[in-house]
Amino acid sequence: MAADESYPAELKYHAEHDWARIEDDTATLGITWYAQDALGEIVHFEPPEEGGSVAAGESYGEVESVKAVSDLIAPLSGEILDVNPALADAPETINEDPYGEGWLIRVRLTEPGEVDGLLDADAYRKLLEEQ
C-alpha cells in the first residue's frame, strides 16, 4: 500500500524530487512522495557502491518502476556510507514508506554548504504546484 502524500518539515528537498535528512555531517537520502507516486510501483533499486561518492546534481543510481527507469539525482555531495539493504528484496518499501524504511543511501557530507541550496517543505510544495 502506498503512503499518504506528505512532505515532512524536518527534511530538505531538491527540485529533482529527492529529500535529505541532515544529521551533523551525514545525510540520509531518498525520493519524495511525489516522485514515488509519479513512478508508480517500484520494482528495482540500482544502488551505488558503498565507499564511493555522489556529487550534487548528478545521478547516483536508478529506480525502476512498472512505468519507467529513472535516474536518482543527488541533492548533496558526499561519500557513500550505507546503501539500504532492505530494498534489494523489497523495493516496494520506497512506495510504502518513502521517508522512513524506504530511504536509499546515507552519505558523509563533503560540501556541507550545499544544504543551504536545498528547499524546505513549503518551498518544495510550491514547486510541485507550479508543475
Backbone as a ProteinNet text record, in pm:
[ID]
protein_1_A
[PRIMARY]
MAADESYPAELKYHAEHDWARIEDDTATLGITWYAQDALGEIVHFEPPEEGGSVAAGESYGEVESVKAVSDLIAPLSGEILDVNPALADAPETINEDPYGEGWLIRVRLTEPGEVDGLLDADAYRKLLEEQ
[TERTIARY]
83.4	0	88.1	58.6	138.8	111.3	211.8	199.7	108	55	-23	72.2	22.6	105.7	151.2	282.8	337.5	476.4	516.4	648.6	695.9	759.8	797.4	880.4	845.2	907.6	1055.1	1097.8	1237.2	1334.4	1282.1	1367.7	1397.5	1503.8	1536.2	1504.8	1467.2	1422.1	1500.5	1513.8	1582.5	1477.2	1494.5	1395.9	1375.7	1470.5	1458.4	1381.3	1314.8	1224.9	1297.6	1411.6	1485.2	1477.4	1491.1	1493.8	1623.3	1657.6	1776.5	1740	1776.5	1763.2	1904.1	1930.6	2065	2082.4	2191.2	2226.6	2375.9	2413.4	2553.8	2619.7	2720.7	2792	2746.9	2630.5	2579.7	2439.1	2400.1	2265.4	2212.2	2086.4	2014.9	1934.3	1939.9	1874.1	1765.9	1663.4	1558	1481.1	1374.5	1290	1160.6	1102.6	984.3	858.5	754.5	624.6	584.4	603.6	566.9	638.8	768.6	846	797.1	776.2	733.2	592.5	508.2	372	373.4	458.2	468	523.5	616.3	677	582.3	499.4	417	495.4	450.9	510.9	657.7	744.4	888.4	924	993.5	1025.2	1175.1	1259.1	1403.9	1473.5	1574.6	1661.3	1803.2	1865.3	2004.6	2090.3	2151.5	2223	2366.9	2427.1	2570.5	2649.2	2779.3	2866.8	2891.7	2883.5	2925.4	3073.3	3113.4	3252.3	3280.2	3186.5	3200.2	3157	3134.2	3089.7	2979.4	2905.2	2799.9	2828.3	2782.9	2800	2663	2641.1	2512.7	2476.8	2352.1	2303.1	2333.9	2405.4	2441.5	2373.2	2359.4	2294.3	2381.1	2317.4	2391.9	2332.1	2229.1	2166.5	2036.9	1959.8	1832.7	1725.9	1602.3	1487.5	1407.8	1361	1281.4	1141.7	1044.2	905.4	840.8	714.2	641.6	625.7	644.6	628.1	759	867.3	989.5	1109.3	1227.6	1351.3	1388.8	1418.6	1451.9	1584.3	1664.9	1788.8	1756.8	1838.2	1831.6	1934.3	1891	1978.9	2013.5	2142.9	2188.1	2159.4	2094.1	2071.8	2196.9	2289.8	2410.4	2528.9	2649.4	2770.8	2818.3	2872.2	2924.6	2981.4	3038.9	3093.3	2984.9	2962.4	2853.6	2893	2818.2	2843.4	2762.4	2634.3	2543.3	2448.5	2411.3	2303	2197.3	2071.2	1963.7	1955.3	1995.2	1997.7	1859.3	1757.1	1622	1562.8	1610.9	1549.5	1583.9	1689	1724.2	1611	1553.2	1444.9	1306.4	1297	1164.3	1168.3	1190.9	1197	1065.9	954.7	825.1	819.2	916.1	924.8	936.2	996.8	1008.8	869.8	775.4	638.5	565.7	590.1	514.6	559.2	688.7	743.1	860.6	833.5	943.2	1036.4	988.2	1072.6	1127.9	1088.7	1133.8	1213.4	1150.5	1219.3	1259.5	1202.1	1234.2	1348.5	1431.3	1549.1	1640	1722.8	1806.9	1952.2	2017.8	2158.9	2184.6	2297.1	2346.9	2485.1	2510.1	2639.4	2699.1	2834.2	2904.9	2925.3	2873.8	2877.9	3021.1	3052.2	3182.8	3173.2	3051.4	3027.2	2906.2	2922.5	2808	2732.5	2798.7	2733.4	2623.1	2624.9	2521.8	2382.6	2376.5	2247.6	2167.8	2238.5	2171.1	2099.2	2136.5	2073.8	1949.6	1917.7	1800.2	1673.7	1560	1430.2	1377.1	1301.4	1228	1096	1018.1	895.9	798.5	784.7	691.7	735.3	864.6	915.3	900.6	921	905	758	664.9	522.6	486.6	542.1	516.3	569.1	685.7	743.8	649.4	592	500.4	375.7	327.1	205.9	228.5	354.1	386.5	406.6	415.7	442.3	316.8
-117.9	0	124.7	218.2	339.5	430.3	508.1	603.9	718.8	789	909.5	1023.6	1118.7	1232	1309.8	1333.9	1413.6	1463	1571.6	1630.6	1678.4	1589.6	1623.7	1751.7	1832.9	1964.1	1955.5	1845.1	1838	1802.4	1769.8	1731.2	1850.4	1836	1931.8	1863.4	1942.4	1887.6	1945.4	1864.7	1901.9	1909.3	1998.8	2017.3	1891.2	1797.9	1672	1565.8	1606.6	1520.5	1419.6	1462.7	1385.4	1461.3	1387.5	1451.2	1415.1	1497.7	1473.8	1499.1	1404	1420.4	1444.4	1566.6	1606.2	1577.2	1505.5	1477	1499.5	1613.4	1652.9	1655.1	1568.6	1571.5	1460.8	1399.8	1296.1	1333.1	1269.5	1289.8	1155.8	1129.4	1015.1	1069.3	998.6	1045.1	947.8	1002.4	920.2	1000.2	941.1	1014.1	1054.3	1162.5	1217.7	1137.9	1168.1	1106.1	1133.4	1257.6	1294.5	1204	1182.7	1101.3	957.6	896.4	756	742.6	844.7	841.1	853.6	941.8	960.7	835.2	767.8	647.6	528.9	520.1	401.3	295.1	171.8	64	43.4	62.3	46	-101.9	-152.3	-295	-322.5	-218.3	-240.9	-111	-123.4	-12	-51.7	27.8	4.8	102.3	55.1	147.9	171.5	277.2	298.2	206.9	205.2	124.7	197.3	122.4	179.9	213.1	325.4	367.9	459.2	464.1	555.4	695.1	779.7	915	958.4	1057.7	1118.4	1268.2	1329.4	1473.4	1536.1	1647.4	1717.3	1744.7	1713	1738.8	1630.4	1525.1	1417.5	1287	1197.4	1068.4	980.6	910.2	815.8	675.5	654.2	522.7	534.7	426.5	426.7	355	398	321	283.1	160.4	111.2	80.8	134.1	106.4	30.8	-2.1	-69	24.7	155.3	253.8	291.8	305.9	365.5	339.1	367.6	369.4	516	555.8	695.2	705.3	803.3	832.1	896.4	864.8	930	1042.7	1164.7	1280.5	1319.5	1322.1	1352.8	1498.3	1521.4	1659.3	1720.9	1635.4	1679.9	1593.5	1646.9	1570.5	1498.9	1378.6	1308.6	1172.8	1113.1	977.6	881.1	775.8	682.4	592.4	604.9	525.5	396.4	405.8	291.2	296.8	178.9	162	79.8	116.5	46.1	-98.4	-195.9	-335.3	-396.1	-341.8	-398.5	-382.5	-283.3	-253.3	-356	-433.6	-536.3	-637.8	-676.7	-776.2	-714	-588.7	-525.9	-380.6	-358	-219.6	-143.7	-217.2	-150	-73.3	-96.8	-20.5	128.7	163	304.5	364.9	289.6	338.6	344.6	245.3	231	328.8	360.7	442.8	524	621.2	689.7	768	810.4	890.2	809.7	683.7	600.6	482.9	364.7	241.7	241.7	333.8	340.1	433.6	472.2	555.1	479.1	552.4	489.8	476.1	589.1	584.3	684.3	662.4	759.3	803.4	933.7	987.8	1074.2	1081.2	1179.5	1300.5	1414.7	1534.6	1580.8	1608.4	1663.5	1813	1862.6	2005.6	2049.7	2061.2	2091.4	2218.3	2313.8	2437.6	2415.5	2301.4	2272.5	2262.2	2229.5	2216.5	2346.1	2460	2590.2	2609.4	2533.8	2546.8	2461.4	2379.1	2292.6	2366.2	2308.6	2368.4	2316.1	2401.3	2348.8	2291.9	2232.6	2163.8	2259.6	2382.5	2478	2515.9	2540.6	2577.9	2460.9	2338.7	2221.8	2205.1	2225.2	2218.4	2320.9	2441.8	2546.2	2502.4	2441.1	2390.2	2289.6	2200.2	2099.1	2163.7	2269.1	2337	2399.3	2437	2502.6	2403.1	2274.7	2173.9	2131.1
0	0	0	-85.1	-94.3	26.3	60.2	170.1	128.9	227.6	201.2	166.2	87.2	46.3	168.4	174.4	283.6	245	308.8	290.5	427.2	504.4	642.6	652.6	750.5	767.8	805.6	869	915	802.3	684.9	573	482.7	403.1	297.4	164.5	65	-63.1	-179.8	-283.3	-406.1	-515.7	-610.3	-717.1	-801	-796.7	-871	-791.9	-683.7	-605.2	-517.6	-466.2	-365.5	-234	-123.3	8.4	79.4	179.4	261.7	407.8	493.4	638.6	690.5	735.5	777.1	925.9	958.5	1098.1	1112.4	1172.5	1185.5	1048	1025.4	896.8	801.9	831.3	741.9	693.9	584.3	531.1	482.4	514.6	459.3	342.1	228.2	106.4	62.3	-2.9	-58.8	-161.9	-214.7	-309.3	-239.5	-285.8	-220.7	-253.7	-176	-203	-347.2	-393.9	-530.5	-631.4	-611.5	-705.8	-708.8	-591.8	-591.9	-648.5	-626.4	-679.7	-832.5	-884	-1029.3	-1096.9	-1030.5	-1087.9	-1086.8	-983.8	-966.6	-890.9	-899	-819.4	-856.4	-758.7	-780.2	-767.1	-870.2	-875.5	-863	-872.4	-861.5	-822.8	-735.3	-697.1	-734.3	-820.4	-861.5	-782.1	-672.2	-584.4	-631	-578.3	-599.6	-505.9	-522	-436.1	-304.2	-193.1	-65	-76.6	-17	-23.7	-141.7	-236.7	-349.7	-308.3	-406.8	-373.4	-469.1	-424.3	-505.7	-514	-622.6	-642	-659.8	-592.4	-600.6	-746.1	-780.1	-914	-1014.7	-971.5	-1063.3	-1022.9	-1119	-1094.5	-1005.2	-911.6	-827.3	-829.6	-907.1	-915.1	-992.1	-991	-1063.4	-982.4	-1003.8	-957.9	-1082.1	-1082.4	-1194.4	-1143.4	-1214.1	-1179.3	-1294	-1276	-1383.7	-1503.4	-1482.6	-1589.5	-1657.9	-1581.5	-1636.4	-1546.3	-1601.4	-1523.7	-1505.8	-1383.2	-1355.2	-1282.1	-1324.8	-1253.5	-1119.7	-1021.5	-890.7	-892.9	-861.2	-864.9	-721.3	-692.3	-556.2	-520.5	-405.7	-361.5	-298.4	-254.8	-184.7	-226.2	-209.6	-238	-112.4	-131	-14.5	-46.8	56.1	49	95.7	18.4	48.9	166.3	276.4	396.8	396	356.4	360.2	241.8	194.6	98.5	170.4	158.3	229.8	181.1	266.8	223.4	202.5	268.1	258.9	119.1	44	-85.3	-193.2	-173.4	-272.4	-285.4	-172.6	-173.2	-171.5	-128.3	-114.3	-162.6	-294.7	-344.1	-326.8	-312.7	-293.3	-161.5	-71.5	53.4	24	-89.9	-127.9	-145.3	-202	-217.8	-84	0	124.6	232.2	236	344.3	290.2	198.6	130.1	221.7	339.8	430	547.9	558.3	669.9	619	620.1	579.4	432.3	352.7	210.3	175.6	274.6	245.2	148.2	74.6	-27.8	14.9	46.1	85.9	198	268.6	366.8	320.4	331.6	290	400.1	399.5	481.9	391.9	434.2	350.1	325.1	199.7	164.4	135.3	111.3	86	169.3	302.8	388.7	349.4	285.7	244.5	142.4	73.3	-26.5	36.3	164.5	232.7	218.8	221.2	213.1	79.7	-21.9	-152.6	-170.3	-70.1	-81	-36.1	-69.8	-38.3	94.7	165.1	280.1	228.4	316.7	274.7	206.1	256.9	195.9	55	37.5	-94.7	-191.9	-143.1	-229.8	-272.5	-180.1	-213.9	-321.4	-308.7	-409.4	-545.5	-547.3	-672	-736.8	-656.8	-709.5	-767.8	-704	-752.2	-888.9	-916.8	-1044.1	-1157.8	-1125.6	-1230	-1299.6
[MASK]
+++++++++++++++++++++++++++++++++++++++++++++++++++++++++++++++++++++++++++++++++++++++++++++++++++++++++++++++++++++++++++++++++++

